[in-house]
Amino acid sequence: MKRPAMMIVPAFTLGMLLAGQTQAVAGWLIFPVALMAAIGLVKLDDRRALCCMILLACLMGFQRQQMENATGTSMMGVLSTDDVTQLKIMVTHTGNSGRFSTRYEGVIQQIVMETENIQMKVPVIIELTHFDNDIPRLMPGQMFYASSFQVVHDLSESATEPWLENWRSRGFRGVIQLSGKEICVTESVNWWRLRAYQLRKFSEKSIDSRLSEPENQILKSIFFGERRLLHQDQLQHFSRTGTAHLIAVSGLHVGILAVVIQFILQKTGAGKRGALVTTVLAVWCYAAMTGFSISILRAAVMYTCYVAAFFLKRRYDAKSSLLWCALFFAFVNPLTLRTVSYQLSFLATGGILWLYPPLRSCLYQEKLPVLDLLLVTLAAQLGTWPVVAVHFETFSLVAIPANFLIVPVMGVLMPLALVMIVAGLLHPILAVLPGIMVTGGIRYIIAVTSYFSQWPWAEMQVSFLSSGWLIGYGLALAIIWKGLSICEQSRLVQLKTKISYSAEPTQGGEDNVTETDIRPKSIDTH
């Protein structure tokens, strides 16, 4: 089979979903079936071995989800006992800060009990209360001990509130409340996280010094996903026009930065190998600055696979890379399957990878960048709109024209913003011209989103989608993809036949024309 991941990943995901809907099953019931499937995978013919492989992947997903459920319950159960005397916590991300409390994301690394110390990694939301200004603000990478805490919400089971369910789906086990006066900050820090946070704060200060409101807030949202900085009406404009992904860091942002950094390094004589290695490091640094969101991690992992394939002299297959990446994320944290960011990131990329090439091949073969951008936007929308409709019960009818007008500007805006930040380090005057251009680009984005969001039919309320309807849509999309693929292959065969008649033979009497040579060139959407 050309891409076994196309069978393994859906089967693994199905097993995880089934485990979430059924009661716990004893391991001795699963093990014999898994053993029989493994033996059949080795001994049987190809078709039956494929069935065994699918069954084995489904059982692995089922067992992984059950392990996750049991682990989450036991971890929070330990915290709920009176034997815990101290917690060692590392801060991973800073959140909203109020008058009397500050919210952080962190990982419990050690539980100190009266009889033993338990080493573990439990992601939690931290509500740090304080009533004066003597409590230092914690930074990502810092570690501290808490001698008193309270479990406010246990997220080991399904939550009723949407915001709690969102935290649970992101992998957090609970919400704990700490008193700022009863924590002790240690000298040990996570160097990588701390330096990434400091670099981010430096970039934000540089943006604030060059731009005024609301341009600086929108640019920080574009770079770091700080949507909480925007006013409600601005968020509404992005939501109604289907461009909210621009202010939530995603693979688009990673792609733009990677292309710009790699291009600059190669033009300055770094060579392709040096440029690729440096770009990978820059991409992972950007991922750390943004808090390792799922969409950024997906893009960073796929780009790393691309670079690894280059150094290993192997052909890079973006589709297989996407599928294995999805499997890896689901295996590490099964709860990510329920997150909107996971679903949108992988479905948008999958829509582009599977639908865009056959669409382009069937419609035209010439170099038409405008139509390329339209088809990429259409493919992404076809892949993601059911998820948007289910989670938000709305669907933007102006998403395609709005993205068509804004996405090209993003490809220029982000490099200009980087130039503005770096030039400001050398001399403030050097950052004036890039700052003016960045301001103009952001005002253009504001104008486009404001214009389209004012249309009465810009957004459609959707509340009638059922699971059967979604399954039907998925089957219809698969049939369309199959038809487009057949059309693409037919055109390739016709073009190859035409070239074989007109091309001059080589010394051996055979043509050197291959399918790769005659495939229409398209933009790189990976």
C-alpha positions as CSV (number, residue, x, y, z in Angstrom):
1,M,0.0,0.0,0.0
2,K,1.4,3.4,-1.0
3,R,0.3,5.2,2.2
4,P,-0.5,2.8,5.0
5,A,-1.1,5.8,7.3
6,M,-4.4,6.4,5.4
7,M,-5.7,3.2,7.0
8,I,-3.8,3.2,10.3
9,V,-4.6,6.8,11.4
10,P,-8.4,6.6,10.9
11,A,-8.5,3.2,12.6
12,F,-6.5,4.4,15.6
13,T,-8.8,7.4,15.9
14,L,-11.9,5.3,15.7
15,G,-10.6,3.1,18.5
16,M,-10.0,6.1,20.7
17,L,-13.5,7.4,20.0
18,L,-15.0,4.0,20.8
19,A,-13.1,3.9,24.1
20,G,-14.6,7.3,25.0
21,Q,-18.1,6.0,24.5
22,T,-17.8,2.6,26.3
23,Q,-17.0,1.4,29.8
24,A,-13.5,0.1,30.6
25,V,-12.6,-3.2,29.1
26,A,-10.2,-5.6,30.8
27,G,-6.8,-5.8,29.2
28,W,-6.9,-9.6,29.1
29,L,-9.8,-9.3,26.6
30,I,-8.0,-7.0,24.3
31,F,-4.6,-8.7,24.4
32,P,-5.5,-12.0,22.7
33,V,-7.3,-10.2,19.9
34,A,-4.4,-7.8,19.4
35,L,-2.0,-10.8,19.3
36,M,-4.1,-12.6,16.7
37,A,-4.2,-9.5,14.6
38,A,-0.4,-9.1,14.8
39,I,0.2,-12.7,13.8
40,G,-2.3,-12.3,10.9
41,L,-0.4,-9.2,9.8
42,V,2.7,-11.3,9.3
43,K,1.3,-14.6,8.1
44,L,-1.6,-13.8,5.9
45,D,-1.8,-12.4,2.3
46,D,-1.8,-8.7,1.6
47,R,-5.5,-8.0,1.7
48,R,-6.1,-10.0,4.9
49,A,-3.0,-8.6,6.4
50,L,-4.4,-5.1,5.7
51,C,-7.5,-5.9,7.6
52,C,-5.4,-7.2,10.5
53,M,-3.4,-4.0,10.5
54,I,-6.6,-1.9,10.7
55,L,-7.9,-4.0,13.5
56,L,-4.6,-3.8,15.4
57,A,-4.5,0.0,15.0
58,C,-8.1,0.3,16.2
59,L,-7.3,-1.8,19.3
60,M,-4.2,0.3,20.0
61,G,-6.3,3.5,19.9
62,F,-8.9,1.9,22.2
63,Q,-6.3,0.9,24.7
64,R,-4.5,4.2,24.6
65,Q,-7.7,6.1,25.4
66,Q,-8.5,3.8,28.3
67,M,-5.0,4.3,29.7
68,E,-5.5,8.1,29.4
69,N,-8.8,8.0,31.2
70,A,-7.4,5.9,34.1
71,T,-4.2,8.0,34.4
72,G,-6.2,11.3,34.6
73,T,-8.4,10.0,37.3
74,S,-5.6,8.6,39.4
75,M,-3.5,11.7,39.2
76,M,-6.2,14.1,40.3
77,G,-7.1,11.5,43.0
78,V,-3.7,11.9,44.5
79,L,-4.0,15.6,44.6
80,S,-7.3,15.4,46.4
81,T,-5.8,13.5,49.4
82,D,-4.6,15.2,52.6
83,D,-1.2,13.5,52.5
84,V,0.2,16.0,49.9
85,T,2.4,18.6,51.7
86,Q,4.0,20.4,48.7
87,L,3.8,20.7,44.9
88,K,6.7,21.5,42.6
89,I,5.3,23.3,39.5
90,M,6.9,24.7,36.3
91,V,5.1,27.6,34.6
92,T,4.6,27.0,30.8
93,H,2.5,29.9,29.8
94,T,1.1,33.2,31.2
95,G,-2.5,34.1,30.9
96,N,-5.0,36.8,32.0
97,S,-4.1,39.0,34.9
98,G,-6.8,40.5,37.1
99,R,-6.8,42.7,40.1
100,F,-6.6,39.9,42.7
101,S,-5.5,36.9,40.7
102,T,-3.3,35.8,37.7
103,R,-3.9,32.8,35.6
104,Y,-1.0,30.6,34.5
105,E,-0.6,27.3,32.6
106,G,1.8,24.9,34.3
107,V,3.0,21.3,34.8
108,I,3.1,19.7,38.2
109,Q,6.5,18.0,38.2
110,Q,6.7,16.6,41.7
111,I,4.2,15.8,44.5
112,V,5.8,15.8,48.0
113,M,3.9,13.6,50.4
114,E,4.6,12.6,54.0
115,T,5.9,9.2,53.1
116,E,7.2,9.6,49.5
117,N,7.9,11.9,46.6
118,I,6.1,11.2,43.3
119,Q,7.6,12.4,40.1
120,M,5.1,13.1,37.4
121,K,4.0,15.6,34.7
122,V,0.4,16.8,35.2
123,P,-0.7,19.8,33.1
124,V,-2.9,22.1,35.2
125,I,-4.4,25.6,35.1
126,I,-3.1,27.7,38.0
127,E,-5.2,30.5,39.6
128,L,-2.6,32.5,41.7
129,T,-4.4,34.8,44.1
130,H,-2.7,37.9,45.5
131,F,-3.9,41.0,47.3
132,D,-0.8,43.2,47.1
133,N,2.0,44.0,44.6
134,D,4.6,42.1,46.5
135,I,4.0,38.9,44.6
136,P,6.4,38.6,41.7
137,R,5.0,37.9,38.3
138,L,6.0,34.4,37.2
139,M,7.5,33.7,33.7
140,P,7.4,30.6,31.6
141,G,10.2,28.3,32.5
142,Q,10.3,29.3,36.2
143,M,9.7,26.7,38.9
144,F,8.2,27.1,42.3
145,Y,7.0,25.2,45.3
146,A,3.4,25.6,46.7
147,S,2.8,24.5,50.2
148,S,-1.0,25.2,50.1
149,F,-3.4,24.6,47.2
150,Q,-7.0,23.8,46.5
151,V,-8.3,21.7,43.6
152,V,-11.1,24.0,42.2
153,H,-12.0,21.8,39.1
154,D,-11.2,18.2,38.4
155,L,-10.9,17.8,34.7
156,S,-10.3,14.1,34.6
157,E,-13.9,13.6,33.5
158,S,-16.1,15.5,31.1
159,A,-16.9,19.1,32.1
160,T,-20.3,20.8,31.8
161,E,-19.0,24.3,31.1
162,P,-17.5,24.9,27.6
163,W,-14.4,26.8,28.9
164,L,-13.6,23.9,31.3
165,E,-14.1,21.3,28.5
166,N,-11.8,23.4,26.3
167,W,-9.1,23.2,29.0
168,R,-9.7,19.5,29.4
169,S,-9.4,18.9,25.6
170,R,-6.1,20.7,25.7
171,G,-4.8,18.1,28.1
172,F,-5.1,19.9,31.4
173,R,-6.1,17.7,34.4
174,G,-7.5,20.2,36.7
175,V,-7.7,23.8,37.9
176,I,-5.8,24.5,41.2
177,Q,-5.9,27.7,43.3
178,L,-2.7,28.9,45.0
179,S,-2.0,31.8,47.4
180,G,0.8,34.0,46.2
181,K,2.1,34.4,49.7
182,E,2.6,30.6,50.0
183,I,4.7,29.9,47.0
184,C,8.5,29.8,46.9
185,V,10.2,30.5,43.5
186,T,13.3,28.3,43.0
187,E,16.4,29.3,41.1
188,S,16.1,26.4,38.7
189,V,14.5,27.4,35.4
190,N,13.7,25.9,32.0
191,W,16.2,27.9,30.0
192,W,14.5,27.3,26.6
193,R,11.1,28.4,27.7
194,L,12.4,31.4,29.6
195,R,14.5,32.7,26.7
196,A,11.6,32.2,24.3
197,Y,9.3,34.2,26.6
198,Q,11.9,37.0,27.0
199,L,12.3,37.2,23.2
200,R,8.5,37.4,22.8
201,K,8.2,40.2,25.4
202,F,11.0,42.1,23.7
203,S,9.2,41.8,20.3
204,E,6.0,43.0,21.8
205,K,7.7,46.0,23.3
206,S,9.3,46.8,20.0
207,I,5.9,46.6,18.2
208,D,4.3,48.8,20.9
209,S,7.1,51.4,20.4
210,R,6.7,51.5,16.6
211,L,2.9,51.3,16.2
212,S,-0.1,52.8,17.9
213,E,-3.5,51.2,18.7
214,P,-5.2,49.3,17.3
215,E,-2.4,48.4,14.8
216,N,0.0,47.2,17.5
217,Q,-2.7,45.0,19.1
218,I,-3.6,43.4,15.8
219,L,0.0,42.7,14.9
220,K,0.7,41.1,18.2
221,S,-2.4,38.9,17.7
222,I,-1.1,37.9,14.3
223,F,2.4,37.0,15.5
224,F,1.6,35.5,18.9
225,G,-2.2,34.7,18.9
226,E,-3.0,37.3,21.6
227,R,-6.7,37.6,20.7
228,R,-7.5,38.9,24.1
229,L,-5.9,42.2,23.2
230,L,-8.5,42.9,20.6
231,H,-11.8,44.7,21.1
232,Q,-15.0,42.7,20.8
233,D,-16.0,44.4,17.5
234,Q,-12.7,43.6,15.9
235,L,-13.0,39.9,16.9
236,Q,-16.5,39.9,15.5
237,H,-15.2,41.2,12.2
238,F,-12.6,38.5,11.9
239,S,-15.2,35.8,12.9
240,R,-17.9,36.9,10.5
241,T,-15.5,37.0,7.6
242,G,-13.9,33.6,8.2
243,T,-10.4,35.2,8.8
244,A,-10.1,34.5,12.5
245,H,-7.2,32.0,11.7
246,L,-5.1,35.1,10.8
247,I,-5.1,36.2,14.5
248,A,-4.6,32.7,15.9
249,V,-1.1,31.5,15.1
250,S,-1.3,28.6,12.6
251,G,0.6,26.8,9.9
252,L,0.2,29.8,7.6
253,H,2.4,31.9,10.0
254,V,5.0,29.2,10.2
255,G,5.1,28.8,6.5
256,I,5.6,32.5,5.8
257,L,8.4,32.8,8.4
258,A,10.1,29.7,7.2
259,V,10.1,30.8,3.6
260,V,11.3,34.3,4.4
261,I,14.1,33.1,6.8
262,Q,15.3,30.4,4.4
263,F,15.3,32.8,1.4
264,I,17.3,35.5,3.3
265,L,19.8,33.0,4.5
266,Q,20.4,31.4,1.1
267,K,20.8,34.9,-0.5
268,T,23.4,35.8,2.1
269,G,25.5,32.8,1.2
270,A,24.5,30.4,4.0
271,G,23.9,27.6,1.6
272,K,20.9,25.4,1.5
273,R,22.0,23.0,4.3
274,G,22.9,25.8,6.7
275,A,19.7,27.7,5.8
276,L,17.5,24.7,6.5
277,V,19.1,23.9,9.8
278,T,18.8,27.6,10.9
279,T,15.2,27.8,9.7
280,V,14.2,24.7,11.7
281,L,15.7,26.2,14.9
282,A,13.9,29.5,14.2
283,V,10.6,27.7,13.6
284,W,10.9,25.8,16.9
285,C,11.9,29.0,18.7
286,Y,8.7,30.6,17.3
287,A,6.7,27.6,18.5
288,A,8.1,28.2,22.0
289,M,7.3,31.9,21.8
290,T,3.6,31.1,21.0
291,G,3.2,28.5,23.7
292,F,3.5,25.4,21.6
293,S,-0.1,25.6,20.2
294,I,-1.3,22.5,18.3
295,S,-1.4,24.2,14.9
296,I,2.1,25.6,15.3
297,L,3.4,22.2,16.5
298,R,1.8,20.5,13.5
299,A,3.5,22.9,11.1
300,A,6.9,22.7,12.9
301,V,6.9,18.9,13.0
302,M,6.0,18.7,9.3
303,Y,8.7,21.2,8.3
304,T,11.2,19.3,10.4
305,C,10.2,16.1,8.6
306,Y,10.8,17.9,5.3
307,V,14.3,19.0,6.4
308,A,15.1,15.5,7.6
309,A,14.0,14.0,4.3
310,F,16.4,16.4,2.5
311,F,19.4,15.4,4.6
312,L,18.5,11.7,4.4
313,K,18.0,12.1,0.6
314,R,14.5,10.7,0.8
315,R,11.4,11.9,-1.0
316,Y,9.2,14.0,1.3
317,D,5.5,13.0,1.2
318,A,3.5,15.8,2.8
319,K,0.3,13.6,3.0
320,S,2.0,10.8,4.9
321,S,3.7,13.4,7.1
322,L,0.4,15.0,8.0
323,L,-1.2,11.7,8.9
324,W,1.7,10.4,11.0
325,C,1.8,13.8,12.7
326,A,-1.9,13.5,13.6
327,L,-1.3,10.0,14.9
328,F,1.6,11.2,17.1
329,F,-0.4,14.0,18.6
330,A,-3.4,11.8,19.3
331,F,-1.1,9.2,20.9
332,V,0.7,11.7,23.2
333,N,-2.5,13.4,24.3
334,P,-5.7,11.6,23.2
335,L,-7.8,14.6,24.4
336,T,-6.5,16.7,21.6
337,L,-8.8,15.0,19.2
338,R,-11.7,17.1,20.7
339,T,-9.9,20.4,20.4
340,V,-11.1,22.8,17.7
341,S,-7.5,23.8,16.9
342,Y,-6.5,20.2,16.3
343,Q,-9.4,19.5,14.0
344,L,-9.1,22.8,12.0
345,S,-5.4,22.6,11.6
346,F,-5.3,19.0,10.3
347,L,-8.5,19.3,8.2
348,A,-7.4,22.6,6.6
349,T,-4.0,21.2,5.7
350,G,-5.6,17.9,4.5
351,G,-8.1,19.7,2.4
352,I,-5.3,21.6,0.7
353,L,-3.1,18.5,0.2
354,W,-5.8,16.3,-1.1
355,L,-8.2,18.6,-3.0
356,Y,-6.0,21.4,-4.4
357,P,-3.8,19.4,-6.7
358,P,-6.6,17.5,-8.6
359,L,-8.7,20.7,-8.7
360,R,-5.9,22.6,-10.3
361,S,-5.0,19.8,-12.7
362,C,-8.6,19.4,-13.9
363,L,-9.3,23.1,-14.4
364,Y,-6.1,24.5,-15.8
365,Q,-2.3,23.8,-16.3
366,E,-1.0,27.3,-16.8
367,K,0.7,29.4,-14.1
368,L,-2.2,31.4,-12.7
369,P,-1.3,32.6,-9.1
370,V,-4.6,34.3,-8.6
371,L,-6.6,31.1,-9.3
372,D,-4.1,29.1,-7.3
373,L,-4.8,31.2,-4.3
374,L,-8.6,30.9,-4.8
375,L,-8.4,27.1,-5.1
376,V,-6.2,26.8,-2.0
377,T,-8.7,28.9,-0.1
378,L,-11.6,26.8,-1.4
379,A,-9.9,23.5,-0.6
380,A,-9.2,24.7,3.0
381,Q,-12.8,25.8,3.4
382,L,-14.2,22.5,2.1
383,G,-12.2,20.7,4.7
384,T,-13.0,22.8,7.7
385,W,-16.4,24.3,7.4
386,P,-18.3,21.4,9.0
387,V,-16.1,21.7,12.1
388,V,-16.7,25.5,12.2
389,A,-20.4,24.9,11.8
390,V,-20.6,22.3,14.6
391,H,-18.5,24.1,17.2
392,F,-19.6,27.7,16.5
393,E,-23.0,27.1,14.8
394,T,-22.1,29.7,12.2
395,F,-20.6,29.6,8.7
396,S,-19.1,32.6,6.9
397,L,-20.3,33.1,3.3
398,V,-17.7,35.7,2.6
399,A,-14.7,33.6,3.8
400,I,-13.3,32.9,0.3
401,P,-13.3,36.5,-1.0
402,A,-12.1,37.9,2.3
403,N,-9.2,35.4,2.5
404,F,-8.4,36.0,-1.1
405,L,-7.9,39.7,-0.4
406,I,-6.0,39.3,2.9
407,V,-3.8,36.3,2.8
408,P,-1.4,37.7,0.1
409,V,-1.0,40.8,2.2
410,M,0.0,38.5,5.2
411,G,2.8,37.2,3.1
412,V,4.3,40.7,2.9
413,L,3.1,42.0,6.3
414,M,5.0,39.5,8.4
415,P,8.4,39.9,6.7
416,L,8.0,43.7,6.9
417,A,7.2,43.5,10.6
418,L,10.3,41.4,11.2
419,V,12.4,44.0,9.3
420,M,10.8,46.7,11.4
421,I,11.8,44.9,14.7
422,V,15.3,44.1,13.6
423,A,15.9,47.6,12.1
424,G,14.7,49.2,15.3
425,L,17.6,47.5,17.1
426,L,20.1,49.2,14.9
427,H,18.6,52.7,14.9
428,P,15.0,53.9,15.4
429,I,15.1,55.9,12.1
430,L,15.6,52.7,10.1
431,A,12.3,51.3,11.5
432,V,10.3,54.3,10.3
433,L,9.6,53.2,6.7
434,P,8.9,49.6,7.5
435,G,6.6,50.8,10.3
436,I,4.6,52.9,7.9
437,M,4.2,50.0,5.5
438,V,3.2,47.7,8.3
439,T,0.6,50.2,9.5
440,G,-0.8,50.5,6.0
441,G,-1.1,46.7,5.7
442,I,-2.9,46.3,9.0
443,R,-5.3,49.2,8.1
444,Y,-6.0,47.4,4.9
445,I,-6.9,44.2,6.8
446,I,-9.1,46.2,9.1
447,A,-10.9,47.8,6.1
448,V,-11.5,44.5,4.3
449,T,-12.8,42.7,7.4
450,S,-15.0,45.6,8.4
451,Y,-16.4,45.9,4.9
452,F,-17.3,42.2,4.5
453,S,-18.6,41.8,8.0
454,Q,-21.2,44.5,7.4
455,W,-22.9,42.5,4.7
456,P,-26.2,41.2,6.1
457,W,-25.6,37.7,4.7
458,A,-21.9,37.6,5.6
459,E,-22.6,34.9,8.2
460,M,-25.1,32.1,8.3
461,Q,-26.4,30.5,11.4
462,V,-26.2,26.7,11.3
463,S,-28.0,24.6,13.9
464,F,-29.3,21.6,12.0
465,L,-26.1,19.5,11.5
466,S,-26.4,16.0,12.8
467,S,-23.8,13.2,12.9
468,G,-25.5,11.5,10.0
469,W,-25.3,14.7,8.0
470,L,-21.6,15.1,8.7
471,I,-20.9,11.5,7.7
472,G,-22.8,12.1,4.5
473,Y,-20.8,15.2,3.8
474,G,-17.5,13.3,4.4
475,L,-18.6,10.5,2.0
476,A,-19.6,13.1,-0.6
477,L,-16.3,14.9,-0.3
478,A,-14.4,11.5,-0.7
479,I,-16.4,10.8,-3.8
480,I,-15.6,14.2,-5.2
481,W,-11.9,13.7,-4.4
482,K,-11.9,10.3,-6.1
483,G,-13.5,11.8,-9.2
484,L,-11.0,14.6,-9.3
485,S,-8.1,12.2,-8.9
486,I,-9.3,10.1,-11.8
487,C,-9.6,13.2,-13.9
488,E,-6.1,14.3,-12.9
489,Q,-4.6,10.9,-13.8
490,S,-6.5,10.9,-17.2
491,R,-5.0,14.4,-18.0
492,L,-1.6,13.2,-17.0
493,V,-1.8,10.2,-19.3
494,Q,-3.1,12.3,-22.2
495,L,-0.3,14.8,-21.7
496,K,2.3,12.1,-21.5
497,T,1.1,10.4,-24.6
498,K,1.1,13.8,-26.5
499,I,4.7,14.5,-25.4
500,S,5.9,11.0,-26.3
501,Y,4.9,11.6,-29.9
502,S,6.5,15.0,-30.1
503,A,9.7,14.5,-28.0
504,E,12.9,13.4,-29.6
505,P,14.2,10.0,-28.4
506,T,17.4,9.7,-26.5
507,Q,20.4,7.6,-27.5
508,G,18.8,4.5,-26.1
509,G,15.6,5.2,-28.1
510,E,13.5,6.0,-25.0
511,D,12.1,9.2,-23.8
512,N,13.2,10.7,-20.5
513,V,9.8,12.2,-19.9
514,T,8.3,11.2,-16.5
515,E,5.1,11.9,-14.8
516,T,6.9,14.3,-12.5
517,D,8.2,16.3,-15.5
518,I,4.8,16.8,-17.0
519,R,2.8,17.4,-13.9
520,P,1.6,21.0,-13.9
521,K,3.7,23.1,-11.5
522,S,1.7,24.4,-8.6
523,I,2.4,26.6,-5.6
524,D,3.9,24.9,-2.5
525,T,1.1,24.6,0.0
526,H,3.1,22.6,2.6
